[in-house]
Amino acid sequence: MYQVRVGHPGQRRAGPFLPAGQVHRDHPPAIARDEGVPPGAFGPHLTALVALLHGRYRLSARECAALLGEVFGVPLALGTIPALCQQVSAALAAPYAEAATYVQGQAVANIRHYRH
């Protein structure tokens, strides 16, 4: 909620949900982003959670959107789910390639096989 101008430009009052005497700024403050955080409407934690739910736990886009809306109160359109997963895939492409190159260059690959 932002400040409501009443009367002349210098006179201001608080909105209906603010305590008396408390006012907000005329404009929202600029949102500072950490270095490396891609621009967009969703932060890195929500983006990673969507990728985890959709990729690892195999929830459908509809199930992901429903869970995030019901549990966290974050409404998402169905098309947002694959778009966020693509962002995560793009962000992980370089580290994945680097790890694959490193592993392929090793003389020994220690792999254990377990029987269930």
Backbone bond lengths (Angstrom), bond angles and torsions (degrees), N, CA, C in turn:
res aa  C-N    CA-C-N  psi(-1)  N-CA   C-N-CA  omega(-1)  CA-C   N-CA-C  phi
1 M - - - 1.445 - - 1.519 107.65 -
2 Y 1.301 116.15 141.07 1.446 121.75 -177.81 1.509 110.96 -116.32
3 Q 1.289 114.78 169.22 1.447 122.77 -177.67 1.524 111.17 -64.74
4 V 1.301 116.15 140.66 1.458 122.15 178.57 1.517 108.27 -104.62
5 R 1.310 116.94 128.20 1.465 120.84 179.18 1.526 109.10 -88.29
6 V 1.307 115.62 129.83 1.462 121.65 179.50 1.517 108.42 -127.33
7 G 1.324 116.64 135.72 1.461 120.02 177.66 1.507 110.92 70.94
8 H 1.306 117.42 -129.25 1.466 120.58 179.97 1.521 110.05 -81.94
9 P 1.346 117.85 162.19 1.467 121.34 -173.54 1.526 114.92 -56.34
10 G 1.302 119.58 -26.43 1.459 121.00 -178.13 1.513 113.65 -83.18
11 Q 1.329 118.67 -15.36 1.450 122.64 -177.32 1.523 109.79 -93.03
12 R 1.345 116.99 128.57 1.462 120.75 -177.45 1.518 109.88 -137.02
13 R 1.321 115.19 153.67 1.461 119.43 174.62 1.525 108.59 -137.18
14 A 1.300 116.13 161.95 1.461 120.63 -179.72 1.519 110.16 -76.91
15 G 1.336 115.42 154.04 1.461 121.17 177.92 1.520 110.26 -73.65
16 P 1.338 118.46 178.70 1.458 121.95 -174.23 1.528 114.83 -67.41
17 F 1.329 119.41 -20.99 1.455 121.06 -177.19 1.520 113.21 -105.41
18 L 1.306 117.41 11.83 1.455 121.15 -179.93 1.519 110.47 -107.45
19 P 1.334 116.96 144.93 1.461 118.64 174.82 1.526 110.22 -62.67
20 A 1.293 115.52 153.96 1.466 120.09 179.90 1.516 110.03 -57.40
21 G 1.296 115.65 136.46 1.459 121.39 178.24 1.512 114.30 87.32
22 Q 1.326 118.33 -9.19 1.460 120.96 179.44 1.519 109.26 -101.75
23 V 1.323 116.58 129.79 1.463 121.28 179.81 1.518 109.60 -130.54
24 H 1.317 115.32 157.01 1.458 121.86 177.36 1.513 109.51 -101.36
25 R 1.316 115.78 171.82 1.454 121.56 177.11 1.519 110.58 -70.78
26 D 1.332 115.65 160.01 1.457 120.31 175.93 1.520 111.04 -66.95
27 H 1.328 117.62 -35.78 1.457 123.04 -176.94 1.519 108.67 -127.85
28 P 1.330 116.84 146.57 1.460 118.03 178.01 1.524 110.71 -65.21
29 P 1.325 117.68 147.29 1.469 119.45 178.86 1.526 110.44 -69.36
30 A 1.306 116.22 154.80 1.463 120.52 176.75 1.524 108.41 -66.18
31 I 1.305 116.70 138.67 1.457 121.00 -179.51 1.523 108.13 -89.39
32 A 1.305 115.80 120.38 1.458 120.41 179.43 1.521 108.79 -83.33
33 R 1.307 116.55 133.19 1.463 121.45 177.53 1.519 108.97 -109.29
34 D 1.325 114.93 142.02 1.454 119.64 174.73 1.521 109.27 -66.83
35 E 1.303 115.57 155.28 1.457 120.08 178.50 1.528 109.38 -63.69
36 G 1.304 116.61 135.33 1.452 121.49 179.35 1.515 114.32 90.96
37 V 1.330 117.80 -6.01 1.458 120.50 178.42 1.518 108.26 -84.74
38 P 1.328 117.22 122.90 1.462 119.19 -178.03 1.524 111.18 -68.80
39 P 1.324 117.00 150.71 1.464 119.12 177.98 1.522 109.67 -69.48
40 G 1.285 116.09 155.06 1.457 120.10 179.26 1.502 110.68 148.42
41 A 1.310 115.19 178.91 1.452 120.65 -176.14 1.529 112.87 -81.75
42 F 1.332 117.54 -16.64 1.457 120.48 -174.21 1.518 110.37 -119.42
43 G 1.315 115.89 142.53 1.451 121.25 -179.18 1.520 112.35 -81.71
44 P 1.327 115.69 177.01 1.464 119.93 -176.30 1.523 113.71 -66.64
45 H 1.336 118.40 -31.92 1.462 119.88 -178.53 1.529 111.50 -69.84
46 L 1.330 116.87 -44.83 1.459 119.64 178.40 1.531 110.74 -66.36
47 T 1.329 116.40 -39.71 1.464 120.37 178.64 1.523 110.52 -61.43
48 A 1.321 117.44 -44.26 1.464 121.51 178.86 1.529 111.05 -65.73
49 L 1.330 117.18 -38.84 1.464 120.64 179.29 1.524 110.81 -64.31
50 V 1.320 117.01 -43.15 1.467 120.63 178.24 1.526 110.17 -60.90
51 A 1.330 117.24 -44.88 1.466 120.83 179.75 1.525 111.08 -63.56
52 L 1.318 117.84 -38.81 1.461 121.89 178.20 1.529 110.97 -65.24
53 L 1.318 116.46 -47.72 1.462 120.24 -178.59 1.525 111.89 -65.07
54 H 1.317 115.86 -43.22 1.463 120.26 -176.06 1.532 111.93 -79.39
55 G 1.331 116.77 -39.67 1.462 120.73 -176.28 1.506 113.80 -84.87
56 R 1.311 117.42 -56.70 1.469 120.99 -174.81 1.520 112.40 -79.29
57 Y 1.339 117.01 -45.76 1.460 120.08 -175.86 1.525 113.05 -92.59
58 R 1.334 116.38 2.58 1.463 123.13 172.15 1.525 114.87 56.36
59 L 1.322 117.56 33.16 1.454 119.61 172.72 1.527 108.17 -75.31
60 S 1.293 116.82 141.68 1.463 119.76 177.53 1.523 108.91 -70.19
61 A 1.315 116.35 166.84 1.467 120.44 178.23 1.521 109.78 -59.49
62 R 1.325 116.87 -40.31 1.468 120.93 179.57 1.531 110.82 -64.98
63 E 1.345 117.18 -41.49 1.470 120.81 178.60 1.526 111.42 -66.86
64 C 1.337 116.91 -40.50 1.472 120.50 177.42 1.528 110.64 -61.30
65 A 1.325 115.68 -48.03 1.463 119.89 -178.99 1.527 110.64 -62.12
66 A 1.321 117.10 -40.99 1.466 120.59 179.44 1.530 110.93 -65.14
67 L 1.330 116.92 -45.87 1.461 120.44 -179.55 1.530 111.31 -61.63
68 L 1.318 116.88 -47.88 1.465 119.90 -178.93 1.519 111.80 -64.75
69 G 1.324 117.06 -34.97 1.454 120.20 177.86 1.511 113.03 -71.30
70 E 1.335 116.69 -43.24 1.459 120.84 -176.46 1.521 113.18 -77.53
71 V 1.323 117.54 -40.75 1.463 120.77 -175.11 1.526 112.29 -86.04
72 F 1.354 116.42 -44.29 1.456 119.76 -174.57 1.525 113.74 -105.82
73 G 1.324 117.40 -7.13 1.461 119.87 -179.44 1.515 112.82 71.54
74 V 1.332 117.10 26.76 1.463 121.89 -179.92 1.525 108.02 -109.22
75 P 1.330 117.93 101.34 1.458 119.03 179.33 1.529 110.71 -76.06
76 L 1.329 116.38 129.28 1.465 121.61 179.14 1.521 109.40 -128.01
77 A 1.313 116.00 140.80 1.460 120.79 172.70 1.530 108.04 -75.61
78 L 1.320 116.61 153.77 1.466 120.05 -177.83 1.519 112.30 -60.53
79 G 1.316 118.45 -34.58 1.460 121.36 179.99 1.514 113.64 -70.67
80 T 1.320 116.65 -16.34 1.464 120.57 179.58 1.521 111.27 -71.33
81 I 1.319 117.57 -32.78 1.472 121.42 -176.08 1.529 111.22 -60.98
82 P 1.338 119.99 -55.28 1.470 118.11 178.63 1.526 112.98 -65.95
83 A 1.325 117.80 -29.68 1.469 119.81 177.92 1.526 110.76 -64.84
84 L 1.328 117.27 -41.53 1.467 120.50 177.98 1.525 110.75 -68.37
85 C 1.329 117.09 -37.29 1.470 119.96 177.47 1.524 110.87 -64.47
86 Q 1.315 117.60 -37.15 1.468 120.96 176.88 1.522 110.93 -65.63
87 Q 1.336 117.51 -36.44 1.468 120.34 176.45 1.527 110.32 -62.28
88 V 1.321 116.34 -43.34 1.468 120.05 179.69 1.524 110.21 -65.56
89 S 1.328 117.45 -42.70 1.464 120.62 178.26 1.520 111.43 -59.98
90 A 1.323 116.20 -42.88 1.471 120.08 179.12 1.530 110.47 -65.05
91 A 1.329 117.12 -39.54 1.467 120.53 -179.61 1.528 111.76 -68.11
92 L 1.333 117.30 -30.35 1.465 121.00 -177.90 1.523 113.89 -91.60
93 A 1.313 118.33 -5.15 1.467 121.22 -176.49 1.530 111.89 -61.18
94 A 1.313 117.78 -48.27 1.474 120.76 -178.28 1.531 112.01 -67.06
95 P 1.352 120.15 -48.23 1.469 118.57 177.95 1.529 112.83 -62.18
96 Y 1.332 117.05 -35.36 1.463 120.67 178.08 1.523 110.67 -63.99
97 A 1.325 116.90 -45.36 1.466 120.93 179.19 1.524 110.98 -63.12
98 E 1.324 116.76 -39.33 1.460 120.94 178.73 1.526 110.87 -64.78
99 A 1.334 117.68 -43.27 1.465 121.19 178.88 1.526 110.97 -66.06
100 A 1.327 117.00 -40.81 1.469 120.59 179.61 1.529 110.69 -63.45
101 T 1.317 117.03 -42.07 1.466 121.24 178.54 1.522 110.59 -63.16
102 Y 1.325 117.15 -42.55 1.461 121.70 179.56 1.528 110.78 -62.50
103 V 1.323 116.66 -48.04 1.467 120.78 -177.25 1.525 110.59 -64.27
104 Q 1.311 117.80 -41.63 1.458 121.00 -179.53 1.524 112.15 -66.41
105 G 1.318 117.56 -23.64 1.456 121.26 179.86 1.514 114.07 -86.22
106 Q 1.335 117.80 -4.47 1.458 121.22 -178.38 1.523 110.49 -83.51
107 A 1.341 115.57 147.09 1.458 120.96 -179.46 1.529 111.84 -72.89
108 V 1.324 116.99 -30.82 1.459 121.52 -175.71 1.526 108.89 -129.16
109 A 1.321 114.95 137.90 1.462 120.46 173.35 1.520 106.93 -115.23
110 N 1.306 117.34 108.40 1.462 121.76 -178.81 1.527 109.26 -82.23
111 I 1.322 114.09 103.10 1.469 119.83 -179.21 1.518 107.07 -124.95
112 R 1.292 116.00 131.45 1.453 120.99 177.76 1.530 108.64 -108.48
113 H 1.299 113.95 137.11 1.458 120.01 176.78 1.518 108.34 -106.25
114 Y 1.296 115.67 124.91 1.456 121.01 177.61 1.513 108.46 -111.98
115 R 1.308 114.54 139.43 1.468 118.60 174.51 1.519 107.64 -100.88
116 H 1.299 114.42 142.24 1.461 119.46 -178.83 1.495 111.30 -95.44
